[in-house]
Amino acid sequence: MQQMNFDYVSKLHHLFFGCAPVRIRAIHLCGQVPSVVRDVILRAGSWFMSRSFRARSLLHFGTEEQILAGLEECGISKRELPDFMGGDLDPDFFSEWWQRQDSNT
């Protein structure tokens, strides 16, 4: 699975909650980390998250199969996930779509 650093997550948070004119129902955070590391990250991260962000955050940890099963329970199928997360969606699809949209304007 792809690693995300704090700067990247901070930019995503600003994009989703500060710029995008959409209502975010849930954010699914997935990871394959040991439980001790996960607990430290969650406690430290909760200091920086707003109440609304914490309420919308759903955490999926464990093996790839456990994460996929948790996402499936939330209505997110393998068909909708990029291949680096064990899904069937080609991650280049989004960049190619974005480039087509950009060239049409």
C-alpha positions as a Markdown table, in Angstrom:
| # | Residue | x | y | z |
|---|---|---|---|---|
| 1 | Met | 0.0 | 0.0 | 0.0 |
| 2 | Gln | 1.1 | 3.5 | -0.7 |
| 3 | Gln | 2.6 | 5.5 | 2.2 |
| 4 | Met | 1.3 | 9.0 | 3.0 |
| 5 | Asn | 3.2 | 11.7 | 4.9 |
| 6 | Phe | 1.8 | 14.4 | 7.1 |
| 7 | Asp | 2.2 | 17.1 | 4.5 |
| 8 | Tyr | 0.2 | 15.1 | 2.0 |
| 9 | Val | -2.6 | 14.4 | 4.5 |
| 10 | Ser | -2.7 | 18.0 | 5.5 |
| 11 | Lys | -3.1 | 19.1 | 1.9 |
| 12 | Leu | -5.9 | 16.5 | 1.4 |
| 13 | His | -7.6 | 17.7 | 4.5 |
| 14 | His | -7.5 | 21.3 | 3.2 |
| 15 | Leu | -8.7 | 20.2 | -0.2 |
| 16 | Phe | -11.7 | 18.2 | 1.1 |
| 17 | Phe | -12.8 | 20.4 | 3.9 |
| 18 | Gly | -11.7 | 23.8 | 2.8 |
| 19 | Cys | -12.0 | 23.9 | -1.0 |
| 20 | Ala | -14.2 | 21.3 | -2.5 |
| 21 | Pro | -17.9 | 22.3 | -2.7 |
| 22 | Val | -19.1 | 18.8 | -1.7 |
| 23 | Arg | -20.3 | 17.2 | 1.5 |
| 24 | Ile | -18.0 | 14.5 | 2.8 |
| 25 | Arg | -19.9 | 11.6 | 4.3 |
| 26 | Ala | -17.0 | 9.5 | 5.3 |
| 27 | Ile | -13.2 | 9.2 | 5.0 |
| 28 | His | -11.8 | 5.7 | 5.1 |
| 29 | Leu | -8.2 | 5.4 | 6.4 |
| 30 | Cys | -6.6 | 2.1 | 5.6 |
| 31 | Gly | -3.3 | 0.7 | 6.8 |
| 32 | Gln | -1.3 | -2.4 | 7.6 |
| 33 | Val | 0.5 | -1.4 | 10.8 |
| 34 | Pro | 1.1 | -3.2 | 14.1 |
| 35 | Ser | -1.5 | -2.4 | 16.8 |
| 36 | Val | 1.0 | -0.5 | 19.0 |
| 37 | Val | 2.1 | 1.8 | 16.2 |
| 38 | Arg | -1.6 | 2.2 | 15.2 |
| 39 | Asp | -2.6 | 3.3 | 18.7 |
| 40 | Val | 0.2 | 5.8 | 18.9 |
| 41 | Ile | -0.7 | 7.3 | 15.5 |
| 42 | Leu | -4.4 | 7.5 | 16.3 |
| 43 | Arg | -3.8 | 9.2 | 19.7 |
| 44 | Ala | -1.4 | 11.7 | 18.2 |
| 45 | Gly | -3.5 | 12.3 | 15.1 |
| 46 | Ser | -6.7 | 12.9 | 17.1 |
| 47 | Trp | -5.1 | 16.1 | 18.6 |
| 48 | Phe | -4.9 | 17.6 | 15.1 |
| 49 | Met | -8.3 | 16.5 | 13.8 |
| 50 | Ser | -11.4 | 18.5 | 14.1 |
| 51 | Arg | -14.5 | 17.0 | 15.7 |
| 52 | Ser | -16.2 | 16.7 | 12.3 |
| 53 | Phe | -13.1 | 15.0 | 10.8 |
| 54 | Arg | -12.9 | 12.5 | 13.6 |
| 55 | Ala | -16.7 | 11.7 | 13.3 |
| 56 | Arg | -16.3 | 11.1 | 9.5 |
| 57 | Ser | -13.1 | 9.0 | 9.7 |
| 58 | Leu | -13.5 | 5.2 | 9.5 |
| 59 | Leu | -10.4 | 3.2 | 10.2 |
| 60 | His | -9.5 | -0.1 | 8.5 |
| 61 | Phe | -6.4 | -1.9 | 9.8 |
| 62 | Gly | -5.1 | -5.4 | 9.5 |
| 63 | Thr | -4.2 | -7.6 | 6.5 |
| 64 | Glu | -5.2 | -6.7 | 3.0 |
| 65 | Glu | -8.0 | -9.2 | 3.2 |
| 66 | Gln | -9.3 | -7.7 | 6.4 |
| 67 | Ile | -9.1 | -4.1 | 5.0 |
| 68 | Leu | -11.0 | -5.2 | 1.9 |
| 69 | Ala | -13.6 | -6.9 | 4.0 |
| 70 | Gly | -14.1 | -3.8 | 6.1 |
| 71 | Leu | -14.4 | -1.6 | 3.1 |
| 72 | Glu | -16.9 | -4.1 | 1.6 |
| 73 | Glu | -19.0 | -3.8 | 4.7 |
| 74 | Cys | -19.1 | 0.0 | 4.1 |
| 75 | Gly | -20.3 | -0.5 | 0.5 |
| 76 | Ile | -16.9 | -0.1 | -1.2 |
| 77 | Ser | -16.2 | -3.0 | -3.5 |
| 78 | Lys | -12.9 | -4.2 | -5.0 |
| 79 | Arg | -14.1 | -2.8 | -8.3 |
| 80 | Glu | -14.0 | 0.7 | -6.9 |
| 81 | Leu | -10.5 | 0.4 | -5.3 |
| 82 | Pro | -7.1 | 1.0 | -7.0 |
| 83 | Asp | -5.0 | -2.0 | -7.8 |
| 84 | Phe | -2.3 | -1.0 | -5.2 |
| 85 | Met | -5.0 | -1.5 | -2.5 |
| 86 | Gly | -5.9 | -4.9 | -3.8 |
| 87 | Gly | -8.8 | -3.6 | -6.0 |
| 88 | Asp | -9.5 | -3.8 | -9.7 |
| 89 | Leu | -9.3 | -0.1 | -10.6 |
| 90 | Asp | -6.3 | 1.2 | -12.6 |
| 91 | Pro | -5.0 | 4.3 | -10.7 |
| 92 | Asp | -4.0 | 5.9 | -14.0 |
| 93 | Phe | -7.7 | 6.2 | -14.8 |
| 94 | Phe | -8.0 | 9.3 | -12.7 |
| 95 | Ser | -5.0 | 11.1 | -14.1 |
| 96 | Glu | -6.0 | 10.3 | -17.6 |
| 97 | Trp | -9.6 | 11.4 | -16.9 |
| 98 | Trp | -8.3 | 14.7 | -15.4 |
| 99 | Gln | -6.1 | 15.3 | -18.4 |
| 100 | Arg | -9.0 | 14.8 | -20.8 |
| 101 | Gln | -11.1 | 17.2 | -18.7 |
| 102 | Asp | -8.4 | 19.8 | -18.7 |
| 103 | Ser | -7.9 | 19.5 | -22.5 |
| 104 | Asn | -11.6 | 20.1 | -23.0 |
| 105 | Thr | -11.7 | 23.5 | -21.3 |
